[in-house]
Amino acid sequence: EDDPRPLRRRNRHNGLWTFLSLLALLGLAGQYLAYNFNALASDQRSRPLLERLCLLASCELPAQVDIGQLRSSNLVVRPHPEFPGTLAIDLILYNRAAFTQPFPVLQMTFTDSQGRTVAQRRFHPEEYLAGELAGVRLMPTQTPIHIGLSMLTPDNRYSGYHLDFFSP
């Protein structure tokens, strides 16, 4: 006569292994998400899913960044009217992206007639944001923002200059 007890024990054993396997898969998915969170948050395909998950988990997604969508215009470099040996740099900054993003690090580079760098300075947002923008973290979309910078005048050897943006 067949004993039904070993079959019940085997079913319970299989259920335990199934549960532990699912738990291990969830753990692996969680590790992948944790280690690749910033990359997944910046990907437009996975960001909506992460936004929903963060609503449930009360987490915060990092701000989206697309430096390629930033533009500047009206870049003017002139001697500072109040401080000798200093340059006043004015520009208008635009965020052309469809989303707000952190203010960039601005880098002014001065070059000689052969294109070699003779002076360079990076300006972080906390250095150039003043007045009503002081402490603002995210740059609004499609809004012109006047930026005023100043730096020591490089050697008179410079013949050109340009402005670059970097992710904060």
Long-range contacts (C-beta under 8 A, 24 or more apart in sequence): 37-62, 38-62, 63-100, 63-101, 63-102, 63-137, 63-138, 64-97, 64-99, 64-100, 64-101, 65-101, 65-102, 65-167, 65-168, 66-97, 66-101, 67-104, 67-165, 67-166, 67-167, 69-95, 69-96, 69-97, 69-101, 70-94, 70-95, 70-96, 70-97, 70-101, 70-104, 70-139, 70-165, 71-96, 72-163, 72-165, 75-163, 77-108, 77-161, 79-153, 80-150, 83-150, 85-152, 85-153, 86-150, 86-151, 86-152, 86-153, 87-150, 87-151, 87-152, 87-153, 88-148, 88-149, 88-150, 89-148, 89-149, 89-150, 89-151, 90-146, 90-147, 90-148, 90-149, 91-146, 91-147, 91-149, 91-163, 92-144, 92-145, 92-146, 92-147, 93-139, 93-144, 93-145, 93-146, 93-147, 94-142, 94-143, 94-144, 94-145, 95-139, 95-140, 95-141, 95-142, 95-143, 96-141, 96-142, 97-141, 98-141, 99-141, 100-138, 100-139, 100-140, 100-141, 101-138, 101-139, 102-137, 102-138, 102-139, 102-167, 102-168, 103-129, 103-136, 103-137, 103-138, 103-139, 103-168, 104-139, 104-165, 104-166, 104-167, 104-168, 105-165, 105-166, 105-167, 105-168, 106-147, 106-149, 106-163, 106-164, 106-165, 106-166, 107-163, 107-164, 107-165, 107-166, 108-149, 108-151, 108-161, 108-162, 108-163, 109-161, 109-162, 109-163, 109-164, 110-154, 110-158, 110-160, 110-161, 111-158, 111-159, 111-160, 111-161, 111-162, 112-157, 112-158, 112-159, 112-160, 113-159, 113-160, 115-160, 118-154, 118-155, 118-157, 118-158, 119-151, 119-154, 119-155, 119-158, 121-151, 122-166, 123-149, 124-168, 125-168
